[in-house]
Amino acid sequence: MIPLSSICISIAKPFDKADWLDKNCTLEEFFNKDISLRPYSYFYQAVTRSALGEDSRKKIHPVAATLKTTNNVDITKLRHKIEWSFLEAKAGTLAPDVNDKLKAVHTPPPTAEFSKPNEPIKDTLAVKLTINGNVSILDKKQVALFKDHLARDVENFQHGKKCAESVGGIQLGGADDIQVKDVGLTCGPSMTHAHKGEVSPVGMSFWNELKAEGWTKNSYSWADFLALPLQRGWKLWLGETDMGRYHPSTVLEDKTGAQALTYSGDSESKIFRHEKVEDYYNMLKAKGSEINVLNRRIWILKP
């Protein structure tokens, strides 16, 4: 057995806000901008599923919990018990990874436990030490668990913040006012990122992917759209062509077309927008567009 006094055990990942503020982490350590690794997001953020679906092809991003020890010590040979835990017991459960002694496997709670679908469950990830029945906390991190990719993006990419590479990159929400250079999430990419945590064009390939998952596509006149009950996660194309690719957006709440807020990054204004569809049209008209709302059709994609 290895004596605990000879080693130091702490949480290597995820980085949380305390790391950013106290340890002077670089932006790359605190916010991921490598889309091949995981979605654009803070490392302390996790996702239980993709919006409106449990399809196995969509990426799930559980809490990635990893320990670090001095001298690469095998923690299974310690005299005392080391285990993972969520202190508030809200973010699901953690179990040792059988393939990696320093990692934990996270099982998120059912999505039904998210009483407010656009807000995260917050919890404290901790590594505990038990000696003769006495439990102490060796290290802890604050984590945020979201119902889906859409909820995480709404939290990170707030209304009015920059969304395009041409204006300096993504501007993250909150008081930190962090700018992520060389990254953009305008119209189509913001929709696919909010749907499945990936960045890809919005067009026939994305529609075919949705159709394979059972989604349908129908168009509505402006008058019919205003009275139509919408559901969170439905996708809108505002335009006159078959795919209506003038401006894609995602519905944020279960309300009518006249009332529901939508989410998108916008290539026209270069900002993230959380607004009603009519407000978006009004913005275009204020910028001098000759758009006629009454002649527009709204394409709705729903599962």
N, C-alpha and C positions, 0 to 999 in steps of 0.2 A: 504493500500500500504506500501511496505517496502522501506525505503530510501536507495539509493545506497551507501551512505557514510558509512553504517554500515556493508557492506560485501565486499569481494574480489572475483572477477570472473576471471578465467583463463582457458586455455585449458589443460585438463588432458592428453588427448591422441589425436593424436599420439605423441610419442617422436620424435624429430628431432635432427639434428647434433648439434644444439646449446645446447640441453639438455645434450648430450654426453660430449661436451667439457666444458660447463660452470657449470653444476650441478653435474658432476661426477656420472652419471648414471652407474649402473652395466651393464655388457654385456647382461644379460637376459632382462633388461629393454629396451635396444637399439636394439637388434637383436633377433628375435624369433627363438628358436631352438626346440620348441615343435610342431612337425608336426601335432599333433592332434588338435592344436589350429588354425594354419594357415600355409602357406608354410614357409620354411626357408627364412627369409627376414627381412629387417629393417622395423620397425613399421611405418615409414613415407612413405613407398612404397605401392602403390595400383595397382591393375590389373583390366582392363576393361572386359576381357574375356579370355578363354583358346585359345591356338594356333589353328588356322584353324577350328573354329567351335563355334556355339552359343548354343551347347547342354546344356540343363538345368542341366544335371548330373555333369557337370564340375563346379568347384568352382570359383566363381567370388569374388574378394577381393577389394571392394571399400574403399575409405578413411574412416577410423573409427574415427569419430570426437566426442569427449566427453568433456564437461565442468566440472570444479570443483568450488564449492562455499564454503564460510565459513559457518559453522553451518547448512549445507544442506538446504540452503534457496531455496524456490520455486521461480525460476526466472520469472514465469508467473505473479507473484504478485508484481513485481517491477513497479515503477512509469514510467520507461522509457523502450524503445524498445531495446531488445537484439537480435541480429541475426547473423547467419553464413554467410561467403562469401569467394569466391576465388578472391583475389585482382586483379590478372591478367586475370581473366575470361577465363582461358584456360582449366581447369581441370573438367569442367562440372558445375553442380548446386548442391546446398545444401538446404534442407528443414528441418524444425523441425520434430523430431520423435514423432509421436502421442502417442507412448507407453512409451517414456522416455524423460522428459523435458530437460534433460542435454545432449541429443545426437542429432546428425543431420543425415539425410538420404542423401547419396551421389548418384547422377545420373551422371555417366561418360559421356563424349562426344562420338560421333560416332567414331568407330575405323578408319574411313576414314580420320580423322583429324591428324593421326599420319603420317606425311610426311616421316619420317625415322622410319621404323617399329621396329628397334632394339634400338631406343633411346626414353627416357621418355619425357613426357610433364611435365615441372616443374611449380609449382604455389605456391602461399602463402595462406594458410588456415588462416582465421582471424575470430575473434568474435568481432562484432561491437556494439557500444552503440550510440543511437540517443537521443539527448536532444534538444527539441525545434528546430528540423530540422538540428542541428549540429551533425555530425558523428565523432566519435573518435574510435580508435582501442584499445580494452582492452588487447588483446594478439594475437599472430600469430605464425604459424609454417610453415616451408618449407616442401612441399610434392612433391613426384615424382609419376606420373601416367604412367603405362606401357600399351602398347597395349595388351600384353598377358604375360603368365608366362615365355615363352621363352625369351622375351626381358629383363625381370627382371633378369633372371638367367645369361644371357650374361653380364649384367652390374655388377652383384655381384661376379660371379665366372669367373674371367678373366684368359686368357691363361697363363699357367705356374704356377698358384697358386695351393697349395695342396688341394686334394679332398678326402682323405681317413682317416679313424679313425686311421689306423696303422701308419700314419706319423703325428699324432697330431690333426687330424680333418680338417674341412674346413677352408681354408685361404681366407679371403674376399679380393676382389679387392680394388684398390685405395691406397692412401698414408697411411691410418690408419694401414694397415697390421694387422688386427684383426684376431685372431685364435679362431675358435669356436670348443671347445673340445667335444669329444664323439659324433660327427656327421660326416657322410660321404655321398658323392654323387658320387659313381663310376658308371661305364657304364650304366646298366639298370636303376637304381634309378634316375640318372641324366636325363634320357630321360623322365620318367614318371613325374618327378617333373617339367620339362620344358613344358610338355604337359598339365598337369592339376593341378599342385601345390600339388601333393601327391607323396609319395615315395612307390613304389611297384615293385616287380620283373618284368623283361621283359621276357615274355614267351607266351605260348598259351593263358593264361587268358587275358593278355594285348591285344594280337592280336584279340581275340574274342570280347573284348570291342570295339576296333577300328572298327572291321568288322560290329558290330551292329550299328555303327555310319555312315556306308557307305564307309569305307576305303577299298582299294584293295591292293593286294600284288603281285608283279611280280619280277622275277629275270633277271639279265642282265649279259652278259659277261663283262670283263674288258674293252674291246675295245668299245663295245656299250655304256657302262656307261660313258666313257669319253666324248662322243659326245652328250649325252642325256641332254636336257634342264631340270633343276631341279627347284623346287619352295621352297621358305622359308617355314619351318614347316614340310616338308616331312621327313620321318624317314628312316634311312639306317641301314641295318644289313650287316656287312662285314664278309663273310664266305662262307662255302661250303655246309652246311646242309640246310634243308628245311626252318628253321627260320633264318639261318645265324647268330647265336648268338655269333659270335666271338667278335664283337665289335659294339654296337649300337651307333648311333650318329644322330643328328638332323641338317637338312640343314638350313643355316642362310641367304642365299641370292639367288635370281633368276638368276642363271648362270648354265653353263654346268657342268657335273660331273668332268671335268678337271679343272674347275675354281672356283667352289663354295666352300666357307668356310663352315665347319660344327662345331657343338658344342657338347662336351661330357665331362663327367668325365671319367677317365681311370684307371682301376684297375692295368694295367701293369706298367705304369709310375707313378701312384699315383698323377697325376696332372690334372687340367682342361685343355682341348685342344680346341683351335679355329684354325682350319687348314683345308687344302684340304685333301681329302681321300688319295691321293698318298703320302702326307707328313706323314700321320699316318703309312702307310705301310713302308715307308723309315725309320721311327723311329724304328719299329720292327726289320727290317733287320740290322740296326746299332747296336741293342742290341744283335745280334747273332741269330735271328729267321731264320729258313729255309723257311720262307713263300715265295711262288712264286706267285706274283701278277697276272701273266697271266693266272694262273689256278683258280683264285678266281672268285666267282660270287658275285654280289652285289644285295641284296634284297632291293627293294624300296617299302615303304608303303606310300600311298597317298590317300587323300579323293576324 
